[in-house]
Amino acid sequence: MSRIVTVGAAQMGPIQKDHTRTEVIERLITLLRQGHQAGCDLVVFPELALTTFFPRWFIDDITQADHWYETEMPSPVTQPLFDEAKKLKIGFCLGYAELTTDGHRFNTQILVERDGSIVAKYRKVHIPGHEHNEPDRPFQHAERYYFEPSMEGFGVWKAFDGRIGMMICNDRRWPESYRVMGLQGVEMILCGYNTPIHYVPDPSQDILQGFHNSLVMQSGAYQNGSWVIGVAKGGVEEGVDSLGQSMIVAPSGQIVAQAFTTGDELISARCDLDWCAKYTGTLFDFERYRRPEVYGRITSQRGVVID
Ligand code: CDT
């Protein structure tokens, strides 16, 4: 038996500050059409796919940043993407900045089914970077100023004839993200990212960005017997170079498709969701082999405690 979902990882090149939403939506629709040509059931777009990565600038009055956020989804400007996807019978996953009616700001990703219905909304859990202006940096990574962390955590939803989970960028570096979804039987995890090559707090990590990216997604896939779809917004955006290397990772931990540019590029793979059971039914049979009785520290403490 096999349950095949053909997935497109729709990597994007940079979105500069003066690019309009309408221009960006046109690019997304082009990628969606490429996905249709490749026979995709689902196309995954990056984190903050509608705008430039605005947390690289700090502003004292956050309301001056409201224009980077979406207050409704779909909206008049994003509706053409929903319409085209429905017409092509392709689902999609889209990352964007969300401003709620009661004033909360989240880094959000939605999952849309082939019939155009929004089946799930995920809000980023692990918010990296800093809260305050750090003027000595070459660029800011003030996500902790612009977004509050989700209190909803990691869900898994029935969609695309399988069990689909989502995470966003920095979430992929944390094994807990994958495991919480693994414990809900996840079969495919969708993850958009914006990863600057230059890591200001420790530049020795710059050369390792690609290695760390594949390291975490390949191990997360393998250790939880899940497909992982990692999708970048790469290239030089407003002077900041960001990692491409979007990839589709099998439950074996193997990379089955990978982007070779840092621009708009669609890669795809036929993902057999039944392949997950080869891992979750053997080495990673959680019910048989996990030892939650000795994992208490994982949820009872946050930082390191030295006895
Ligand atoms: N967007 C995002 O989460 N980027 C982070 C950069 C970490 S450095 C502040 C990432 O983990 O790739």
Residues whose N, C-alpha, C, O or C-beta is under 5 A from the ligand:
A	BS01	CDT	P128 G129 H141 C169 N170 N194 T195
